[in-house]
Amino acid sequence: MASVIVVGTQWGDEGKGKIVDFLAEQADTIVRFQGGNNAGHTVVVKDKKVILHLIPSGILHPNKKCIIGNGVVIDPRDLLNEIESLKSRDCLKNNSRLLISEGAHLVMPYHKKIDIARENLKDGKKIGTTGRGIGPTYEDKVGRIGIKMIDLLDKEVFKEKLGYNLKEKNFYLVHYLKEKGVEFEEIYNEYIELGIKIKEYVANTSLIINEDIKNGKNILFEGAQGSLLDVDHGTYPFVTSSNTVAAEACIGSGIGPTKIDKVIGISKAYTTRVGEGPFPAELNNELGNSLRERGEEYGATTGRPRRCGWFDATMVKHAIRISGISGLVITKLDVLSGLDKIKICTGYDCKGEMYSEFPSSLKTLEACRPIYEEMDGWSEDLNEIREYGKLPDNARRYIDRIEKLLDTEITIISLGTRRDQTIILKNPFTTDNRTDTM
């Protein structure tokens, strides 16, 4: 048995959805431990695309238990829409497969109104939020005025908390943000009805996960976004409002750190970013545009075009350190086919000062210029290759160089969106040995 955490090592959108879906075949329980419906995981099954926002990617496998942990913030309306969408595809025939932590906090209508209104006030200094109310929900959580899933199931508790919150939220909306307030009765009635529909899924999931671990089950912990969007360790303030690093898997699901066996990091063969913030290796040219089109780099949640650039080893090293990553998955290697030359960012130059580690200062990072190594590219189509040894020589040199720069073992290579378009060098659930020598 093994408990494995999967986290992104860049600014999100690394292909975690596909990899979690792929690894879920060997897992018994899949747990989503942070974030909200501001994240989207795209999975392709039998050439059909499925986009998930809150429910773990493992739900697409029959007979897998899927859990939304206490670290996730949940918009109940969107959650029920996602459940109905899965049912319409015959992906959720048994409701008992999905469990929701009673400790997860709720995204409320006023959270979304505040999120959008505050972003609009910032003019040229926008963070680039999705407007889904995620940040304001986490603010209420740490401010100790949040409403939990378990509160929604008790009409009196929910009524009291909602009434208290609306006094503050409506004052803020009307007098500072110059927005219309929200009505108590409208929210109360809607959410009580939503709670009735959700009730059958709600449980003390911490107990369930710990029991599964005790019974020798394989557990897969699924993160959202990427390490550089972590509220503590990312490019603050251009980050999300939760911790996206591996340690949050324990906090956001209710288990101890001694229960974790492996941490797997996911990284694209290049780099992308959605929203605002510094991006040293960004390609603001036709090549960047070409990578976007070839890689279909548009947000699964918002449809926003992603900014594209070369692989940044300095950034990924930072992600490996803060999450304790023991193995790395490289995705979308196929997108680089056809390029004569490929570059890897190995450090930064900030006004003549060289940085081999990712700087903490946003001001410094904004002034950094990438230091590149250049390698020869390859022209072959990689989509149907299933063995590492059959990759073009230059593709293998590229993978080998990334592994050496990061001093971290590459365990899986993804060459397309389908489950079968994957090369396994080391399976985190089944073996400690490489299946192919690099």
Secondary structure, DSSP 8 states (H G I E B T S, - for coil): --EEEEEESSSS-SSHHHHHHHHGGG-SEEEE-SB-TT--EEEEETTEEEEESSS-GGGGSTT-EEEE-TTBEE-HHHHHHHHHHHHHTTS-S-GGGEEEETT-EE--HHHHHHHHHHHHHTGGG-----SSSHHHHHHHHHTT---BHHHHTSHHHHHHHHHHHHHHHHHIIIIIS------HHHHHHHHHHHHHHHGGGEE-HHHHHHHHHHTT--EEEE--S-GGG-TTTSSTTSS-SS--STTHHHHTTT--GGG--EEEEEEESSEEE-SSS--TTB--SHHHHHHHHHTT-B-TTT--B-EEE-EEHHHHHHHHHHHT--EEEEE-GGGGTT-SEEEEEEEEEETTEEESS--S-HHHHHH-EEEEEEEE---S--TT--SGGGS-HHHHHHHHHHHHHHTS-EEEEE-SSBTTSEEES--TTT-SS-SS--
